[in-house]
Amino acid sequence: MNNFSTRTLTALFFVIAIVGSAVLGQTVFSFLLLIITFLGVNEFITLISNENIQPAKWPTLIAGVIVYSIFAAHAMGLIELTGLLVIFPTVFLLFILELWRNKAHPFINIALSMAAVIYIAVPLGLMMYFFDSVVLSGPFHYGIVLGFLFILWANDTGAYLVGSVIGKHKLFERISPGKTWEGSIGGAVFALLVAWGLSHFFKQLDSPQWMILSVIIVISGTLGDLVESMLKRSLGIKDSGNFFPGHGGILDRFDAVLLSVPFVFVYLALFCR
């Protein structure tokens, strides 16, 4: 099987799994994101660990899973707001556990463990609220989740297509030489068109709200892609992993999601109730 076929089949499976789990509801989607959280934190810790820097792998994985699960449980109405307080001792236990590890750079290890939890577990946990009336007025529905993903994918696809054809002016050459302003503008146009279309199907938001949401997603998603590129460039690697054949690792596929979710969450919570 050639690389194009591999990439196509992987992308098709990825989309079916994500969309299908969202349509099936919060419970199924929460289990999928739980798996992604575990794999993403594991991938991050594996990438940054070396002979000198050694974050506590299993404590970080457990902390990431707990933080994600607490957010998800609250979003699903399984625990009260006070249940979120469990997050604080969970995270700060990483400081205490480092006392017994006797490593050369304990606070670098702690900082990177914290980074893994904040960068991966927190956004994926917050994403569960996109179903919820805690953020949006009205009943539970998958419309915001799918809309968010469709806009992200439209931006990514548009940026690639337009950038490949007419891209000349580099967007951020030091971090990602392949990205261009032309591609970014093309991606934004694709995203806005998809947002306009979504406003006719998913009525949780009106048309102006969908358009504003798409602008937030385009900006934060593009920056999320650049942040992950910065991580890979600092480590001298091309892909974060090989979990998705032809597409790289977990962080490669969810880079835009991880940085855009917190901004979208705040917008929905403050302006779309």
HELIX and SHEET records of a PDB file:
HELIX    1   1 ASN A    3  LEU A   24  1                                  22    
HELIX    2   2 GLN A   26  ILE A   48  1                                  23    
HELIX    3   3 LYS A   57  ALA A   75  1                                  19    
HELIX    4   4 LEU A   81  VAL A   86  5                                   6    
HELIX    5   5 ILE A   87  LEU A   97  1                                  11    
HELIX    6   6 GLU A   98  TRP A  100  5                                   3    
HELIX    7   7 PRO A  106  ALA A  116  1                                  11    
HELIX    8   8 VAL A  117  ALA A  121  3                                   5    
HELIX    9   9 VAL A  122  MET A  127  1                                   6    
HELIX   10  10 MET A  128  PHE A  131  5                                   4    
HELIX   11  11 GLY A  143  ILE A  166  1                                  24    
HELIX   12  12 TRP A  181  LEU A  198  1                                  18    
HELIX   13  13 SER A  207  LEU A  235  1                                  29    
HELIX   14  14 ILE A  250  PHE A  271  1                                  22    
SHEET    1   A 2 LYS A 170  PHE A 172  0                                        
SHEET    2   A 2 SER A 176  THR A 180 -1                                        
END                                                                             
